[in-house]
């Protein structure tokens, strides 16, 4: 029996928010990059983001997967990556003095249960 319920595609954070709301579940692991003994993970992550911005290249942040329910994406794995992307987009918009009415409607589609 073939199960056509599962599909995957590469998308940007902005494209995801254009398609649907993102709802982070109430239960998630602690933030790996924030752990004291994870300096290498933190440095690699920050270097990858910096290099992506400096070279104006896309960055791949590993898999983020979950399910869609009505008009919401419910991540099963990747909540921390999504939260990081949310914060980076918000920070970048503020630093670039982009008017709130241009970015807030999309960022408001990112929610926590």
N, C-alpha and C positions, 0 to 999 in steps of 0.2 A: 504494500500500500504506500502510495506517495503522499507525503505531507507537504503541502504548499504553504503552510502557515509561516515558515521561516524564510526570511530574506535579509540580505545585508547590502549595505551600500556605504560608500565613503561620502561624508557630508561635513560641512562646516557647522560650527556652533550657531552661527547666524542663520544658516539654511534650516537647521533643525527648529529654531524658534519661529521661523516663518511658516513652517509646516504645522507645528502643534505646540502645546504647552509642555513643559518638562516639570514633572513632580518628583522631587527627591523623597524617598521613603524615610520614615522616622527612624528606622534602625539602619545603621551603617557602621562600618569599621572606623576606628580612629584614623586620622589623617596621617598617612605614612611619611609624607615629607616633613611633618612636624615633630617626628620622634627624634630624640637626642642622638641615637646611634645610627641615624640614616642620613648623615651629612653627604655621602656620595650620591645617594638618590636625589637629594635636594639640589646639589651642585650640577649634576647631569641635567636635571629638569630645567633649572634656570639657564644653563648654558644653551640648551636646545631652544628655549624660547627666545633668548637673546639673539642667537644665530639666525633664527627664522625671521625675526624682525629686522636685523641688520642687513640681511641678504634679500629681504622681501620674498621669502619662500614659504610655502605651506609647511606645516609641521604635522606629523602624525603622532597622535597620543595614544596609540594602542587601541584595543577594542573597547567600545562602550556598547553594551547590549542590554536589552530589556524588552518590554512589550508595549504595544499601543492599545489603549483602551479609550474608545470614543476619540476625542481630540487631544489626548494626553499621551506622552511618552513616559513610561515608568521604568527608569533604569534599574537593572538588577546588578550590574557591575559597571563601574565608571562614574559613580556619584561624585567622587572627589575630583576627577578630571573635569567633569561638567561644572562643578562649583568653582574650580580654578579658572576655567574659561569665562564663566559669568563674571567673576571678580576682575579679571584682566580686561574684559570688554568694557565694564563699567569704569574702571580706572582710566583706560585709554580714552574713552569718550570725554571724561572730565578734563584730562590733561590736554586734549586737543580742542577744548572749549566748544564741543559740539552741543548745540541746544538740546536740553532734556527732551523736548517734544519729538526729537528725531530718533532717539534711542530707547527711551523709557517704555514706550508701548511694547517693544519686543522683550526687553529685560523683565518686564512685569509678568511675562509668560513663564518665567522660571520661578518655581515655587517649592516650598518644603511642606510635606504632609503634616 
